[in-house]
Each structure stands twice: as structure tokens, then as C-alpha cells.
Amino acid sequence: MSETKRSAAVTETTIPEREVVLSLYKSDDKIYARGVSGLYNRWRWVMVWATQLFFYGVPWLQWSGRQAMLFDLDAKRFYIFGLIFHPQDLIYLSFLLIVSALSLFLFTAIAGRLWCGYTCPQTVYTEIFMWMEQKIEGDRIARMRLDDSKWNLNKITRKSLKQFAWITFGLWTGVTFVGYFTPIRELVPSIVEMQLGGWEAFWICFYGFATYGNAGYMREQVCKYMCPYARFQSAMFDGDTMTVTYDEARGEPRGSRSKKAGENANGLGSCIDCSICVQVCPTGIDIRNGLQHECIGCGACIDACDDVMDKMGYAKGLIKYTTQNGLDNRWNRQQMLRRLLRPRVLIYGAILTILTTGMAVSLYFKPEFRLDVLRDRAVMARYTNDGKVENVYNLKLENDTESERDFDLKVTGLPDIALHFSDEDAQGFKGLKPFEKRNVVVELQLPDGAVSAGSHKVYFEVTDLYSKETLKEKAVFIIPSN
């Protein structure tokens, strides 16, 4: 074999083929969002204050000597101001979830991702963490320079202060979250006294770490990759849904120019290609590329662009909340608003109104006690010594109020029917303590021959002597055939 062939053979057998590795995740550059001011920024902060005052403030409110909103898992009771829910009230949670989903559909059909842009916890906490970051490290340029600089006393100090602020805020958020399940006026002293329970400590750290990680570091990654809403939101959009939109017909072709040159100098559009709309975007997208699933509809780019247009002396609204039909047909705001009451919105609104009204009425008439009636399965019916027909029932009454109550019991449905308590339950339903459940055995007696043989409907009526509220439960009285 020649030297050339031998060399080629060795090369062929010893040099492996190069493997091509495809990554399923693309690492994005860190986003340094620029500060912005304007109408939509003010609305975002209004919602930040509103949601956080509610979240952090409600656990400290008192109602009738206890925490106003408390989800007591040990006692299996949920307190929401004057309302008290038990496991058997799960239907109200189902109604709440349905109403929340329909509300999301309605608001999305009208104005896109309003929830994401203004009230989503991810957006709200990201806004708070970015505010702390800006106060400690400076504006966008200062933060970029700080990250690019070498480690020195200034960088260590600022980074440490930021981490301290983030961790402290995250942990307090965890404390507040746990305070909805463990009375917060007991929880905080137990933390100070180092007597915190294991589960409380776990959930404080878990929720605090989640807040710290999501709002401090993951930020737009949660909206882009983790939140499913971004993926299916377009299914709820139509041509009359108001979204954050760039007016391409007015803005293109874009290009920089001096302020003195005029808005349409050299055949250019209104966009001066300053890229400030990209710099202020919390998810780092360019709205000029059209509607994207990463856009959370916060309106930061609108405020930034309006500010630039104002400085250039151009009309505002190059980026604005508008509809696709309104943009294509050059409708004014009044014409677009008239399109809001379209079939989809009306259907969502009607269903939501019916469900909300039904839920409110049900809560208003929700009884403060519960009565369950069970027949004695051992004996269907029997005759007493004095010749009467007797049926035995087991009644379970639950006092769902936070005060001691007396209840009166009577039976209706058949003439001459008599009610007797067993000797062990002679006191009946008197003096039920708060949340007490009492089982009482009662005997119903009817003179023989008063009605025909068979089953007859009877009704147990329980009346709260304090509120005068009456609850009626149906049962069956059986008369055996001779």
C-alpha cells in the first residue's frame, strides 16, 4: 500500500465525525429596562399600590375579634370578613374560578392583556423589584456600567444593598402569605421569639424565594416561557380587540433626523428610530415588529413614544392602544369604542353577570346553620304500646356562627304528628356553642289509622331563635301496611 493511501486510511479510521449539538434553550441577554413616566405608567403604579395594600394589609384587619380573612386549614374553616365557609361550601370556590376565568376572557376580548400588564403578580412584583434596583444602582446606563465594571467597594456595596432589599421584601411577602393561613398577629411574634413551626418556616422561605427569583432574576422569562396565557391569548383576540400597536403606515420608513428637519423630511415616516420603545419594554421586544406573544400590554412603549413625539413636536399616538380594524380603516376612538359591544363581548358579559348575580344572591341567603336528617336504618317503622306508629330519625345540626345559639325544632306535613326527643337528647338543640355539631335522636309518632299506609312526606323545621332564620329539610314517614 502506498504511503498516501495508508495515511488516508489512518485518518479515516482515527478521526471521528463532528457531532452537531442543538440547544433547546436560547439564553437571552439581560434586559436593562429604562425608566418611563406617563399615563400608563401611573396606572401601573396605581394598581401596584392597590393590590399590595390589599395583600399586605388585609391579614392585619380584625373582624369580630378574629382575623378578617383567614384560611384555617386545621379547623377546616375559611373566614372572609363576615362570611364563613366549610369544606361543603366548595361550590362557591367553583363559582369563583368560573367567574375569574370569564372575567379574564371578557377583559382580554376588550383590551388584550390588561391582567398581565397591570395586575398580574409577576408584573407587579417585577415593577417593585425594578424600582428598588433603580433606586440603589441607578438608571439604565448606570446599571449597565456597574455590571460591566470590575468588583470594587462601590459595586460590592450597591449589589449587597440590592440583595438585602430583595431578600427582605421577598421574606416579608412569604410571611404575609403564610399570615393568611396562620393568624399573622401570632405568626410574627413566633418569628421574633424563634418559635416558628416547621411548615410555617418552609412556606415562608419557599414563597419568599419564589418572589425573589421570579421578580428579581427571571422576570420576562416567566412571561415568555412559563406563563401559558401568552400562548393562547391570541385565541381570544379579534379585529376589534384593543392592543398596544405601532402605526406602521405613519411611522415607516423610519429614520433619524434633527428636530428642525420636520416630521416627513426626506420621505421618512414619523418614527425617528430612537429605539426608546425597546429600551423601556420589560420583556425586551420591539413593538414595531408587530404584535408578539411576549408583549404584556403594559403600555410602557406608548408612554416613551409619546414623550419622544412631544419633544420632536409631532402628534402623539405613533404607538397606542388601538384595534386592527381601527388601524386599517383609520377610525377615531369613538368609532372603535362603538365596536366594543359586539356579540363575543355581550355573551361574556351576560354569562358573567348571571353567574356573579347568582353567586351574590346565594351568599346573601347562605344559612348560618345546617341540618341533616337521617332515618334510623335498623327500624323502618314500629308500633308503640299505646297503638301509635313511630319512626325514628337522627338529626345533625351544625351551628356555623361565631356565637352560642338556641334552635327550635318542629315537624310539619302530617296532621296530629308528634315530635319526641330521646331521654339522652332531652335538651334538643338548645345552647349550641360556636361551630358545634350536635346529633339528636328524635321520634315521630302518628295515631294509627290517621293516614293510609305507605310513605308520606314530612318536614323538619329548625328556627334560629336569635336571627329567626328557618331551615326546612324533607324526610319520609312510613306507615306499614297491616
Salt bridges, closest charged atoms under 4 A:
GLU3 OE1 - ARG6 NH1 2.95
ASP28 OD1 - LYS26 NZ 3.59
ASP28 OD2 - LYS224 NZ 3.74
ASP89 OD2 - HIS86 ND1 3.98
ASP89 OD2 - LYS366 NZ 3.79
ASP89 OD2 - ARG370 NH2 2.73
GLU127 OE1 - ARG44 NE 3.74
GLU133 OE1 - ARG143 NE 3.87
GLU133 OE2 - LYS162 NZ 3.31
GLU133 OE1 - ARG219 NH1 3.34
GLU137 OE2 - LYS159 NZ 3.26
GLU137 OE2 - LYS162 NZ 3.13
ASP147 OD2 - LYS30 NZ 3.10
ASP147 OD1 - LYS159 NZ 2.52
ASP238 OD2 - ARG342 NE 2.89
ASP238 OD2 - ARG344 NE 3.95
ASP240 OD2 - ARG339 NH2 2.63
ASP247 OD2 - ARG330 NH2 2.84
GLU252 OE2 - ARG254 NH2 3.00
GLU263 OE2 - ARG250 NH2 3.39
ASP273 OD1 - ARG288 NH1 2.89
ASP286 OD1 - ARG288 NE 2.95
GLU294 OE2 - HIS293 NE2 3.61
ASP307 OD2 - LYS311 NZ 3.42
GLU368 OE1 - ARG405 NH1 3.34
GLU390 OE1 - ARG382 NE 2.65
GLU398 OE2 - HIS86 NE2 3.65
ASP400 OD1 - HIS86 NE2 3.61
ASP400 OD2 - ARG370 NE 2.86
GLU402 OE1 - ARG66 NE 3.01
GLU436 OE2 - ARG438 NH2 3.31
GLU461 OE1 - LYS410 NZ 3.82
GLU461 OE2 - LYS472 NZ 3.55
ASP464 OD2 - ARG405 NH1 2.46
